[in-house]
Amino acid sequence: MILEKINYPTDLKKLNIDEKIIFAKEIREFIIKTVSNTGGHLASNLGVVELTIAIHSIFDTPKDRVVWDVGHQTYVHKILTGRKEKFSTLRQLDGLAGFPKTSESEYDCFNTGHSSTSISVALGMARTRDIRGENNKVIAIIGDGALTGGMALEALNDTGSSLTNMIVILNDNEMSISKNVGGISIMLSKLRTREFYIKSNKRVKAKILRVPIVGKKIVKLVQKTKRGIKQLVIPKMYFEDIGFRYLGPVDGHDIEKLEEILRISKEQEGPILIHVLTKKGKGYKPAEDNPDKFHSTSKFNIEDGEKIGVSKADYSKTMGNKLVELAKYNKDIVAITAAMTDGTGLTEFAKKYPKRFFDVGIAEQHAIAMAAGFAKEGLIPVVPIYSSFLQRAYDQIIHDVAIQKLPVIMIADRSGIVGNDGETHQGLLDMAFSNTIPNLNIMAPKDYNELEKMMEFAINLKKPVLIRYPRGTEEYCFKDCADISIGKAETIKIGKEISIFAIGKMVYKAYEIAKRLEENRIFAEVINIRFLKPIDKQTILDSINKTKFVITMEDGTEKGGLGTEVENIIVENCLKNVKFIKFAYPDEFIKHGSQKEIEEKYGMSINSMLNTILDFRGKNKKDFLIKIKSRGKKFIKST
């Protein structure tokens, strides 16, 4: 196999075109086999195999800088840059990251994980090169979906007017995660007619020139209006008008043509845009037929593409189903997504209420500001966005929603530890950054039932709301769920020795720990905080005054969330002799690994937290272990 011989770009440059074509097939098979076992971003990586091979064949990496937008399409890049042998550790704890990581390889020149950033970053690198008088190439690779992000358009505008030598490769596969929407997508669709236009134009011109006497005059007249015609037929003029030299479109699966156009781009001056047409999921039929399904996938069977061990119900689907139910009776409800229809559970809503559903593309800022416009005019907008992407719209939450107290319902999906996608996707900051915003009501459900009640409550509240919930399924379904009242907590279990204040998914863990403590005659009170803002100060104070031993549990950063709020309450009320344990994630960016592995690593699993509590109380863990085992319980010592 050729794959066995290729470890670095220098090896790749020794291959001829025929060998590279065979090599591309081998890489696809290698990626499919690996991702079927590890999970990961499949369709996008299968779509850039030939493009990545061509880039590393023509450019001199890592001297030449290659900046990947989003970065979820860099598996081929990793295989070609010395990480093939570690590829089976993809997205695993202490293994290869699923995105570019500068700490992993010198060939990864910038860490990426969110959309629409590559052109800005690349321009900064290109300008640095010019200041230093260096001569390396700088290439930004961006998908057509990422062009729906306003930041990408801002960067195009600046780059085009800069006259800086830089190459932008537009990977046009007509898909981001959901199908692309909006004017940029329409423009690129028209761009694909360019080759037909040019061929037609040459044929017509040749025929007109044959006309005696008036032939040349007609051609001259046509040439005077050529620019206007081009604007109508070939929107490539958009790129050229803002300062780019446009090359393409080119078949993104033809290595020979790709290498040819990349060579041409190296010789050009100023900003260059290369338009590459690719097919997402190329070479694996299930991914070609369902590229959105295989954008980010769990483990799957290679034969039929069916996922292994996937639960049918999760928080996203529960929210989406409830929203469909509420929208049936309330015609003012509208739903907005930022290119994540299926991921945020809105697929059914989009089918049933297409006139009340809006996909704005990868544009979180626009989504929140537009929602504010809806709310100002009397509608009830619901905007589910992944927690790590919602932070991109921080100013809009403040400026457009909270200041005016507009009833926008924002949902932070995949809050807390997400897992295998790593730092750029962990949802640990939403409580901290939103908790500082006046007029914003922040809630987190302990299970599906409470989420549904919170949805009903938020629809009727007529105030700005943020509901956060984790990725995946509920860990436990509580039998009871008290009605939701603004700023009121829920007492799950009464106790007299320890006060455990928990929020969201951590409520179940708190409840389970309390049950285990009770078996050893340690009686803990468990309070489901529900509202981080406004927080139920009175219930918290009553419990602390009773126990003088406080524990907080939250799946967010240790700063600015529930633990910080409870600390403030203790200080503000001059409470003395209060013991305190805060369970939260440290003030750092958490790397990739499964949710379970990360919880164990940071002492956030049930057993880890239980051991910490026992240590704090000075109990003999060995005696406790014997008592637990005698009751037939399983106790795992934390690592």
C-alpha positions in Angstrom: 0.0 0.0 0.0 1.1 3.5 -0.8 -0.3 4.7 2.5 2.3 2.8 4.4 5.1 4.7 2.7 3.7 8.2 3.3 4.4 9.9 6.6 5.2 13.5 5.7 4.6 15.9 2.8 8.1 15.2 1.5 7.1 11.6 0.9 4.0 12.7 -0.9 5.9 14.9 -3.3 7.7 11.8 -4.7 4.4 10.3 -6.0 3.1 10.8 -9.5 -0.5 11.6 -10.3 -1.6 8.0 -10.8 -0.1 7.0 -7.5 -1.8 10.0 -5.8 -5.1 8.9 -7.1 -4.6 5.4 -5.6 -3.3 7.0 -2.4 -6.5 9.1 -2.1 -8.6 5.9 -2.2 -6.5 4.3 0.5 -6.8 7.4 2.7 -10.6 7.3 2.4 -10.7 3.7 3.4 -8.3 4.4 6.3 -10.4 7.3 7.6 -13.7 5.4 7.3 -12.3 2.4 9.2 -10.9 4.6 12.0 -13.9 6.9 12.4 -16.3 4.0 12.5 -14.5 3.0 15.7 -13.8 6.4 17.2 -16.6 8.5 16.0 -15.8 11.9 14.5 -16.3 14.2 11.6 -16.5 12.0 8.6 -18.3 13.6 5.6 -16.2 16.8 5.6 -13.0 14.9 5.7 -13.9 12.5 2.9 -14.7 15.6 0.8 -11.2 17.2 1.1 -8.9 14.2 0.4 -7.7 15.3 -3.0 -7.6 18.9 -2.0 -5.4 18.2 1.0 -3.1 16.0 -1.0 -2.7 18.7 -3.6 -2.0 21.4 -1.0 0.8 19.4 0.6 2.2 18.5 -2.8 2.4 22.1 -4.1 3.2 24.1 -1.0 6.1 23.9 1.4 4.5 23.2 4.7 5.1 24.0 7.6 7.0 27.0 6.3 4.0 27.9 4.2 1.1 28.5 6.6 -2.2 26.6 6.0 -5.1 27.8 8.2 -8.1 25.5 8.3 -11.4 27.1 9.0 -13.4 25.2 11.7 -10.8 22.5 11.5 -13.0 19.5 11.6 -11.8 18.6 8.1 -8.1 18.1 9.0 -8.0 14.3 9.3 -6.2 13.9 6.0 -3.9 16.7 6.9 -3.0 14.9 10.2 -2.3 11.6 8.3 0.0 13.4 5.9 1.9 15.3 8.7 3.4 12.5 10.9 0.3 11.5 12.8 -0.8 8.4 10.9 0.3 5.9 13.5 -1.6 7.8 16.2 -4.7 8.2 14.2 -6.6 5.4 16.0 -6.4 7.6 19.2 -8.5 10.3 17.4 -10.6 12.3 19.9 -9.7 9.9 22.7 -8.4 11.1 26.1 -4.7 12.0 25.7 -4.9 11.0 22.0 -5.1 13.1 18.8 -7.4 16.0 18.8 -10.2 16.1 16.2 -9.2 19.7 15.3 -5.8 21.4 14.5 -3.7 21.8 17.6 -0.4 23.7 17.6 0.8 21.7 20.6 0.4 18.5 18.5 2.4 19.4 15.4 4.3 22.2 13.8 2.1 21.6 10.7 -0.9 22.9 12.7 -0.2 26.6 12.6 -3.3 27.7 14.4 -5.9 26.1 16.7 -9.4 26.2 15.3 -12.8 24.8 16.1 -15.3 27.5 15.3 -16.5 28.7 11.9 -15.5 31.7 9.8 -12.1 32.6 11.4 -9.5 31.4 9.0 -9.3 34.4 6.6 -8.8 36.8 9.5 -6.1 34.7 11.1 -4.4 34.1 7.8 -4.3 37.8 7.0 -2.7 38.5 10.3 0.0 35.9 9.5 0.5 37.3 6.0 0.9 40.8 7.3 3.4 39.6 9.9 5.4 37.9 7.1 5.5 41.2 5.2 6.5 43.2 8.2 9.4 40.7 8.8 10.4 40.7 5.1 9.8 36.9 4.7 8.5 35.1 1.7 6.4 32.2 2.7 2.9 31.5 1.4 -0.2 31.8 3.6 -3.3 29.9 2.7 -6.7 30.0 4.3 -9.1 27.1 3.6 -12.8 28.0 4.2 -16.0 26.2 3.4 -19.0 27.8 1.6 -21.0 27.3 4.8 -18.5 29.4 6.8 -19.0 32.3 4.4 -22.4 32.8 5.9 -20.6 34.0 9.0 -20.2 37.7 9.1 -16.7 37.5 10.3 -15.6 35.8 7.1 -17.1 38.6 5.0 -15.4 41.2 7.2 -12.1 39.4 6.6 -12.7 39.1 2.8 -13.4 42.9 2.7 -10.1 43.7 4.5 -8.0 41.2 2.6 -9.3 42.3 -0.8 -8.3 45.9 -0.1 -5.0 45.0 1.5 -3.1 44.0 -1.7 -1.4 41.4 0.6 -0.1 38.2 -1.0 -2.5 35.6 0.4 -4.5 32.6 -1.0 -8.0 31.8 0.1 -9.3 28.4 -1.0 -13.1 28.3 -1.0 -14.1 24.6 -0.5 -17.6 24.7 -2.0 -19.5 21.5 -1.1 -23.0 23.2 -0.8 -23.1 22.1 2.8 -22.1 23.3 6.2 -23.8 21.0 8.8 -27.3 21.6 7.7 -27.9 22.6 4.0 -26.5 26.0 3.2 -29.0 28.9 3.1 -29.0 32.5 2.1 -27.6 34.8 -0.5 -24.0 33.6 -0.4 -25.2 30.1 -1.2 -27.2 31.4 -4.1 -24.2 33.4 -5.4 -22.0 30.3 -5.3 -24.6 28.3 -7.1 -24.5 30.8 -9.9 -20.7 30.7 -9.8 -20.8 27.1 -10.8 -22.2 28.1 -14.2 -18.9 29.9 -15.0 -17.4 27.2 -17.1 -20.5 26.9 -19.2 -20.6 30.7 -19.6 -17.0 31.0 -20.7 -17.3 28.2 -23.3 -20.5 29.7 -24.6 -19.0 33.1 -24.8 -16.1 31.9 -26.9 -18.3 30.1 -29.3 -20.6 33.1 -29.8 -17.7 35.6 -30.2 -16.1 33.4 -32.9 -19.3 33.3 -34.9 -20.0 37.0 -34.7 -16.4 37.8 -35.8 -17.2 35.9 -39.0 -20.0 38.3 -39.9 -18.6 40.6 -42.8 -18.1 44.4 -42.1 -20.2 44.7 -38.9 -18.8 41.6 -37.0 -16.0 43.5 -35.2 -18.4 46.4 -34.4 -20.8 44.1 -32.8 -18.1 42.4 -30.7 -16.9 45.9 -29.6 -20.4 46.9 -28.6 -20.8 43.6 -26.6 -17.5 44.2 -24.9 -18.7 47.6 -23.6 -21.5 45.8 -21.7 -19.5 42.8 -20.8 -18.9 43.8 -17.3 -22.6 44.2 -16.6 -23.4 40.9 -18.2 -20.7 39.2 -16.2 -22.2 40.6 -13.0 -25.5 39.0 -13.9 -24.1 35.6 -15.1 -20.9 35.2 -13.2 -21.0 36.5 -9.6 -17.3 35.8 -9.4 -17.1 39.5 -10.0 -18.1 40.0 -6.3 -14.7 38.6 -5.3 -12.9 40.5 -8.0 -14.7 43.8 -7.2 -13.4 43.6 -3.6 -9.8 43.0 -4.7 -9.4 39.3 -5.2 -8.1 37.5 -8.3 -10.6 34.7 -8.8 -9.5 31.3 -10.1 -11.9 28.5 -10.8 -14.2 26.8 -10.2 -12.1 23.6 -10.3 -13.0 20.0 -9.6 -12.0 19.4 -6.1 -11.6 15.6 -6.7 -9.2 16.0 -9.7 -5.7 16.1 -8.2 -4.0 17.0 -11.4 -6.3 20.1 -12.0 -6.0 21.1 -8.4 -2.2 21.0 -8.5 -2.2 23.0 -11.7 -4.4 25.8 -10.3 -2.4 25.9 -7.0 0.8 26.3 -9.0 -0.7 29.2 -10.8 -1.9 30.8 -7.5 1.7 30.7 -6.2 2.9 32.9 -9.0 0.2 35.6 -8.6 0.5 38.8 -6.7 -2.1 40.1 -4.2 -5.1 38.3 -2.7 -6.1 35.1 -4.6 -9.4 33.2 -4.2 -9.5 29.7 -5.6 -13.0 28.2 -5.9 -12.9 24.4 -5.4 -16.0 22.2 -5.9 -16.1 19.1 -3.7 -18.6 16.5 -2.6 -19.1 16.0 1.1 -18.8 12.4 2.0 -17.1 11.5 -1.3 -16.2 7.8 -1.6 -18.6 6.5 1.0 -22.2 6.2 -0.2 -24.0 6.5 3.1 -22.1 9.7 3.8 -22.7 11.0 0.2 -26.4 10.3 0.6 -26.6 11.8 4.1 -23.8 14.3 4.6 -25.5 16.0 7.5 -25.9 12.7 9.3 -22.2 12.0 8.9 -21.0 15.5 9.6 -20.2 14.4 13.2 -21.0 10.8 13.9 -20.7 8.4 16.7 -19.4 4.8 16.1 -21.1 3.2 13.1 -21.2 0.0 11.0 -19.2 0.5 7.8 -21.4 -1.8 5.8 -24.7 0.2 6.1 -23.6 3.3 7.9 -26.0 2.7 10.8 -24.8 4.2 14.1 -24.0 1.9 17.1 -25.7 2.4 20.4 -27.4 5.7 19.7 -30.3 6.6 22.1 -33.5 7.8 20.4 -34.3 10.5 23.0 -32.0 13.3 24.2 -32.4 16.8 25.6 -32.3 18.4 22.1 -35.1 16.2 20.8 -37.1 16.7 24.0 -36.9 20.4 23.6 -37.8 20.2 19.9 -40.8 18.0 20.5 -42.1 20.2 23.3 -41.6 23.3 21.1 -43.7 21.7 18.3 -46.4 21.0 20.9 -46.4 24.6 22.2 -46.4 26.1 18.7 -49.5 24.2 17.9 -51.5 26.3 20.3 -49.4 29.5 20.2 -49.1 31.0 16.8 -46.7 33.6 18.0 -43.9 31.1 18.5 -41.1 31.1 16.0 -37.8 29.1 15.9 -34.4 30.2 14.7 -31.3 28.1 14.1 -27.8 29.0 13.1 -27.2 26.1 10.6 -28.0 23.4 13.2 -31.5 22.3 12.5 -31.1 18.7 13.3 -28.4 19.1 16.0 -30.6 21.4 18.1 -33.8 19.3 17.7 -35.7 21.6 15.3 -36.2 19.2 12.4 -39.8 18.4 13.2 -40.6 22.1 13.9 -39.2 23.0 10.5 -41.4 20.4 8.8 -44.6 21.4 10.6 -44.2 25.1 10.7 -41.9 26.1 7.8 -43.2 29.7 7.8 -42.3 30.1 11.4 -38.8 28.5 11.1 -35.7 30.4 10.1 -32.2 29.0 9.4 -29.9 32.0 9.2 -26.7 30.1 8.4 -23.6 30.1 10.6 -24.5 33.5 12.0 -25.2 33.4 15.8 -25.0 37.2 16.2 -27.6 37.7 13.5 -29.8 35.0 14.9 -30.0 36.7 18.4 -30.4 40.2 16.9 -33.2 39.0 14.5 -34.8 37.2 17.5 -34.9 40.6 19.3 -36.6 42.1 16.3 -39.3 39.3 16.4 -39.7 39.9 20.1 -40.1 43.6 19.8 -42.9 43.1 17.4 -44.8 40.7 19.7 -43.6 37.2 18.6 -41.9 34.7 20.8 -38.6 33.6 19.3 -36.9 30.4 20.5 -33.2 30.2 19.6 -31.3 27.0 20.5 -27.6 27.3 19.9 -24.7 25.1 21.2 -23.3 26.6 24.3 -19.8 27.1 22.8 -21.3 28.9 19.8 -23.7 31.0 21.8 -20.7 32.9 23.3 -20.2 34.3 19.8 -23.4 36.3 20.3 -22.5 37.8 23.7 -22.9 41.4 22.7 -26.3 40.7 21.0 -27.6 39.1 24.2 -26.7 42.2 26.1 -27.3 45.0 23.6 -30.3 43.7 21.7 -32.1 41.5 24.2 -31.4 42.1 27.8 -31.2 45.9 27.9 -34.6 46.1 26.3 -36.0 43.2 28.4 -37.2 41.5 25.2 -38.8 38.0 25.6 -36.3 36.0 23.6 -35.9 32.4 24.7 -32.2 31.4 24.2 -31.2 27.8 24.7 -27.7 26.7 25.4 -27.6 23.2 24.0 -24.6 21.0 24.8 -23.7 22.9 27.9 -21.2 21.5 30.4 -18.7 18.9 29.2 -19.4 17.9 25.6 -16.4 15.5 25.4 -14.5 14.4 22.4 -14.4 17.6 20.4 -12.3 19.3 23.1 -11.6 22.9 24.2 -13.5 24.7 21.5 -16.7 22.8 22.0 -16.9 22.3 25.8 -19.9 24.3 27.1 -18.4 25.4 30.4 -18.7 29.1 30.2 -22.3 29.9 29.5 -23.4 30.2 33.2 -20.4 32.4 34.0 -20.8 34.8 31.1 -24.6 35.0 31.2 -24.8 35.4 35.0 -23.3 38.9 34.7 -26.1 40.1 32.4 -28.9 42.1 34.0 -32.5 41.2 33.2 -31.6 37.7 32.0 -33.3 34.7 33.7 -31.1 31.6 33.7 -32.5 28.1 34.2 -31.3 24.5 34.0 -33.5 21.4 34.1 -32.6 18.3 36.1 -34.4 16.0 33.6 -36.7 15.9 30.6 -39.8 16.5 32.5 -38.4 19.7 34.1 -37.2 20.9 30.7 -40.7 20.7 29.4 -42.0 22.6 32.3 -39.3 25.2 31.9 -40.3 25.6 28.2 -43.9 26.2 29.2 -42.8 28.7 31.8 -40.4 30.6 29.5 -43.1 30.9 26.8 -45.4 32.7 29.2 -42.8 34.7 31.2 -42.4 37.5 28.6 -38.8 38.2 29.7 -35.4 37.3 28.4 -34.6 33.7 29.2 -31.6 31.3 28.9 -32.2 27.6 29.4 -29.1 25.4 29.5 -29.0 21.6 29.2 -26.3 19.0 28.5 -25.5 16.9 25.5 -27.1 13.5 25.4 -29.7 11.9 27.6 -31.0 12.4 31.1 -29.2 10.4 33.7 -32.3 9.9 35.9 -36.0 10.7 35.6 -37.3 12.1 38.9 -40.8 11.0 39.9 -41.9 14.5 41.0 -41.3 17.9 39.5 -42.8 20.9 41.4 -44.3 23.7 39.3 -41.8 26.3 38.1 -41.9 29.7 39.8 -39.6 32.6 39.0 -36.4 32.3 41.1 -37.6 29.4 43.3 -35.5 26.4 44.0 -36.9 22.8 44.6 -36.0 20.7 47.6 -35.4 17.2 46.4 -34.4 15.7 49.8 -34.5 17.0 53.3 -31.4 16.7 55.5 -29.8 18.2 58.6 -26.0 17.8 58.2 -25.0 18.8 54.7 -26.6 21.2 52.2 -26.0 20.1 48.6 -27.0 22.8 46.1 -27.0 21.5 42.5 -28.1 22.7 39.1 -29.0 20.9 35.9 -27.6 17.5 35.3 -25.7 17.6 38.6 -29.0 17.3 40.6 -29.1 13.6 39.9 -25.5 13.2 41.1 -26.2 15.2 44.2 -29.3 13.0 44.9 -27.3 9.8 44.4 -24.5 11.0 46.7 -27.0 11.9 49.4 -28.5 8.5 49.3 -25.1 6.9 49.7 -24.3 9.2 52.5 -27.5 8.4 54.3 -26.6 4.7 54.4 -23.8 5.8 56.7 -26.0 8.0 58.8 -24.9 11.2 57.1 -28.1 13.1 56.2 -27.7 15.6 53.3 -30.2 18.0 52.0 -30.4 18.2 48.3 -31.8 21.4 46.7 -32.3 21.7 42.9 -31.4 25.4 42.4 -33.2 25.5 39.0 -32.6 29.3 38.6 -29.0 30.5 38.6 -30.5 33.9 38.0 -32.6 35.1 39.9 -31.2 32.7 42.5 -33.4 31.6 45.5 -31.4 33.2 48.3 -33.8 32.5 51.1 -33.9 28.7 50.5 -30.2 28.7 50.3 -29.8 30.7 53.6 -32.4 28.5 55.4 -30.5 25.4 54.5 -27.0 26.7 55.3 -28.1 28.0 58.7 -29.4 24.5 59.5 -26.3 22.5 58.4 -23.3 24.9 58.3 -21.8 22.5 55.7 -22.2 23.6 52.0 -21.6 21.7 48.8 -22.3 23.1 45.3 -22.3 21.0 42.2 -22.4 22.4 38.6 -21.2 21.4 35.2 -19.5 24.6 34.4 -16.4 26.6 35.3 -15.6 27.2 39.0 -15.8 31.0 38.5 -19.0 33.0 38.0 -21.5 30.1 38.4 -23.5 28.5 41.1 -20.6 28.1 43.6 -19.7 31.8 43.2 -23.3 32.8 43.8 -23.5 30.7 47.0 -20.2 32.1 48.2 -21.5 35.6 47.7 -24.6 34.8 49.7 -22.5 33.5 52.6 -20.3 36.6 52.6 -23.2 39.1 52.1 -25.0 37.6 55.1 -21.9 37.3 57.3 -22.4 33.6 57.9 -19.6 32.2 60.1 -18.1 28.7 60.5 -19.5 27.4 57.3 -17.7 24.5 55.6 -17.7 24.7 51.9 -16.9 22.4 48.9 -17.3 23.6 45.4 -17.6 20.9 42.7 -17.0 22.6 39.3 -14.4 22.5 36.5 -11.2 24.4 37.0 -10.3 27.7 35.5 -8.8 26.2 32.4 -9.8 24.9 28.9 -10.7 21.2 29.1 -9.2 19.0 26.4 -10.9 16.2 24.6 -12.0 12.8 25.9 -15.3 11.1 26.7 -17.6 12.8 29.2 -17.1 9.9 31.6 -13.3 10.1 31.3 -13.2 13.9 31.8 -15.6 13.6 34.9 -13.2 11.1 36.4 -10.1 13.1 35.6 -11.5 16.3 37.3 -13.1 14.6 40.2 -16.7 15.2 39.0 -18.0 11.7 38.9 -20.3 10.5 41.6 -17.7 8.3 43.3 -15.0 11.0 43.1 -17.2 13.6 44.7 -18.3 11.2 47.3 -14.7 10.4 48.3 -13.9 14.1 48.4 -16.9 14.7 50.8 -15.8 11.9 53.0 -12.2 13.1 53.1 -13.5 16.6 54.0 -15.6 15.2 56.9 -12.6 13.1 58.1 -14.5 9.8 57.8 -12.7 6.5 57.4 -13.1 5.6 53.8 -12.1 2.0 54.4 -14.9 1.5 57.0 -17.3 3.2 54.6 -16.3 0.9 51.8 -17.0 -2.2 53.9 -20.4 -0.8 54.9 -21.3 -0.1 51.3 -20.2 -3.5 50.0 -22.2 -5.2 52.8 -25.3 -3.7 51.3 -24.5 -5.1 47.8 -23.5 -1.7 46.4 -20.7 -1.1 44.0 -18.1 1.5 45.1 -15.3 2.4 42.8 -12.3 4.3 44.2 -11.6 7.4 42.2 -8.3 7.6 40.3 
